[in-house]
Structures are given as C-alpha cells and as structure tokens.
C-alpha cells in the first residue's frame, strides 16, 4: 500500500514509514548533544547541508519521529513539537509577527492565549484586535491586508462555537494574511484544517494527542516556508520538547483513532440526554441539531469531539457544589485524557477575565466544561444526574 493511501488510524499507529527491520518502537534518544567524526561533518549539520542532529534544543530523532507522524495526519509539509501549547503559540507569533504589525483574533479562545495576547505581545509592539467568531470572515475580508496573522479556534474553548474553516482560510489568503488555527478540540481525527486551506495548525498536544494526562506538549504544522520562521523562533525561545515526552506523545497518538471514536460517542450521548434535562439551561455541543453551527460542523468535521459545556440552572455557589459532588468526572483542569474531567471556566481557564470579555465568549458563572472520557456512557450520565439532584432538587 502506498503511504498516501493510509487512513488516519493507520497513520496514528505506523506513520508513513515502511518498517522492515529494527525495533518496532522508535527508541528514546535521551541526549542533549550529538557527536561528529570531524568539524566539517558538524558544520554541514549546523548549516543544514546534512540531516544530522546537533543539539536537542534544535532537533532530536525521537521528536523528529513524532513530528513526521503528525505531519502525515495533518497533511502538512512540516511539524514542530514543543514543550507546551503555549510554547507553540508564542513561537509561532514571535516567528511570524514583528513589532508594529497586527493580529486579528476571534474572541472565543483559550484564556491563556488571551493573556499572552493582552499582557506579553504589547511589550513587543504587537497589537491584537478581537472580533466575534461569526464576524471573523467579514472582518478579514474587509481588512485590506491590515493583519499579518489571523488566529482562531474551532470548536472554541469552552462553549464549542464552530467557525467555518474554509471560509476563514480563503478570506485570509485573499487578503495576504497568514491563517493559524488552534485545533486542539477538533484533533486531526475529527478535522484537518490544513486541507481546508489554513496555513498553520496548532495543538495543545497535552490534550487528545497525548491522551493520558501525563505530558505537556504543543505542536505546530504547516508549509516548510512558514515553519522555517517558526522553527527559528522556537529554537531561540527554548520551548524544547524532552525526548522522553516525545516518546510518550508518539505512544499516545497510536491510540488516537480508537480513543476519539469513544470520546465522540460518549459526548454525543451525554449531550442528547442532558439537553432534555430541565435543570440545565443549555448544552453547548456541535453534534446537536440545536447548536447554531451544527451544519458547519457537519460539513467540516468527521466527529464532534469529546468536549461539551453545560449551563446549570443555578448560581456560582450551586455550580461549584455540582462539580464538587461529581465522582467519576474528576475535579481538574485540562482535557482530552481518557478520564473525564469537569471544571468551571470562570474559576480556571478564563479566571481573571472581565465580565464583558466573558459575556462575549458566552461564559457565565453557571458554565461547566466537561471533558468526556472513555468510561462507560451510562456511568457518566449517572454521575452528572446524581450531582444535579443535589443542587437543583
């Protein structure tokens, strides 16, 4: 079978390599530096004339292996793996945007990204303008090339808004703007933004790609030309992925296809059941026909993911009691692992944002974000309804 014919689940396990001999699992190259026979050989590697590794902050065989696998999944020429999702975002921005240039961002993005954009980038003279996700295409189309970079998420964190990826990518290209997406919630199993025209695809690989809540990692995938600037910035900023963490990331990706099947099923099941519960004001999940962007999600996604958000019929105190009363859903931040997690965005991921910013993201004190794991769906539903019984009855 030709490599290009391999489907995502096969790529997750074996990548594009035809394994004919040697270890079935790529070894961990746990070293900081690499030895050369002579100075000319080292110089060739430093100058990029050969493929030899010099220093793990620059590249490493174990990390390179998982980078090639992710590129195959995303359909990109290159991928760079970094020490965290925030290292990925900051490396991309610092590699692509200079002082005096501007970024256009959707207003519904991860709270840490908002903090980076608002608190750190101004020191470098980089301005970020925010726009509602529904107005993103029109704003970039009317920008006249004002922006160097457009940044967006879909589905968004935490209320699962969905952005039409192709429309944003087409508008960005027409205006000469580089497009970048945080595709963490989508995963390369459920959506492949680069094939829809997005230049740069970012993941917090801590989440679904790793899948077991035991590593911190980030990825950036895109064309070689753009990635060269990103890699240059990442090398200097130093957000280096440890080889052992790269090994764990590769191991996690091997089961990504089968895990996402269960995540997708469980979240869809819970969303449908919870939408009928009168104690919940609203369920945010793109797999529901009632979701305002359901048709867009159906068009660009192969599955709707394991994330959903609910609005409890209660205040912050009651919502806190609800989360604290859960047993199977663990009271923790992060997402995308095999275990189910619950968190309140105003107290965690979006803590510290003002009321206007929260309102624009459709986040309230009653919003609960659920990362639905791969446990039994009935057990998960029972856990949620039991906690609701304590708060709303």
Buried (B, 14 or more C-beta within 10 A) or exposed (E): EEEEEBEBBBBBBBBBEEEEEEEEEBEBBEBEEBEBEEEEBBEBBBEEEEEBBEBBBBBBBBBBBBBBBBBBBBBBBBBBBBBBBBBBBBBBBBBBBEEEBBBBBBBBBBBBBBBBBEEEBEEEEBBBBBBBBBEBBEBBBEBEEBBBBBBBBBBBBBBBBBBBBBBBBBBBBEBEBBBBBBBBBBBBBBBBBBBBBBBBBBBBBBBBBBBBBEBBBBBBBBEEEBBEBBBEBBBEBEBBBBBEBBBBBBBBBBBBBBBBBBBBBBBBBBBBBBBEBEBBEBBBBBBBEEBEBBEBBBEBBBBBBBBBBBBBBBEBEBBBBBBEBBEBBBBBBBBBBBBBBBBBBBBBBBEEBEEEBBEBBBBBBBBBBBBBBBBEBEEBBEBBEEBBEEBBE
